[in-house]
Amino acid sequence: MNRFTEEVITQLRYYVYILVNPIDHTVFYIGKGTKNRVFAHELDYLKTDFSNDLVEKQKLNEIKTIHSNGMEVDKYILTFGLSEDEAFHVENAVINFCKLIDDQKLNVKKLTNIMSGHRSDGQKEALQTFGRVELLQDALSPKPVNINQLSPHKIMFVKIKPTKDRSDSSKDLKAEEMYNPESEALKKRTLGDWVMSLDKANSIEYILGVYPGSGMIVSAFKIIKDNPRYEVLHSTTKSGRKQKRYNFYQYAEPLTEIDGIQLFPDHIKLTNYQYVNSNGVPCNIQSERVYVGFD
């Protein structure tokens, strides 16, 4: 494995990692980073000359020894979901701890506070005991569930991306908010304002937000009122045509499961419809919205 998938990267934010020599099981590097930083050292070794910097040279020599034995560096994530400042302090604390262990010849036995201390909300939702990058990738990746298990519900799926909104700054969505069900921006992005037929506006039961890069469900709401069930907004297109937009923000409540299928914190993707095919692979379609359960 040499990279995290896109949907996992958006959940990691800043993290602290360690590189381990699989030959003698020793930690030889501790670092912090975002995205695919944990994989960069090994990839840099494969395409660059050795550096004149002593620390860098020692690290690259370690990687060279590992590769010379036909092996790869073991990569572990210690903690994730951090701000850059938090990651800096954690990295510094772990380095100092390891130096203390080395200098004082200490032995670390099974810790009495084995519950891993305090975790961020994102870490708690992931139910992740930190370890190898492969395990983290698997834990944070969406699990496929066939859309047929939710029939005959009337559902509207909308694409959700971590971007700024061109007309309303309250809908600006940061990457770290993508998996926060309490995010106001995520709720606003999911529930309005949508151009659709009156019949669909009157019939929709659920509105689910989907991250198109992975097909993962990132938000889920149930329409809780029959009348009224939306706010009607009138607008005019650039060509001068009048249109109606429907906003469900005041008339919906968040949910974590539908018909016993847990949407959160399991991180699932519903398959076998226009956004995600039967194999769980996201489909590249332009439509911002997809309707399921309508004739």
Secondary structure, DSSP 8 states (H G I E B T S, - for coil): -----HHHHHHHBEEEEEEEETTTTEEEEEEEESTTHHHHHHHHHHHS---SSHHHHHHHHHHHHHHHTT---EEEEEEEEE-HHHHHHHHHHHHHHHHHHHHHT------S-TT-S---HHHHHHT----BHHHHHHHHS-EEEEGGGGTT--EEEEE--S---SS-GGG---GGGTT-TT-HHHHHHHH--B---HHHHHH--EEEEEETTTTEEEEEEEE--SSS--EEEEEE-TTS-EEEEEE-GGGEEE-SEETTEE-TTTTEEEESSSSB-TTS-B-----SEEEES--
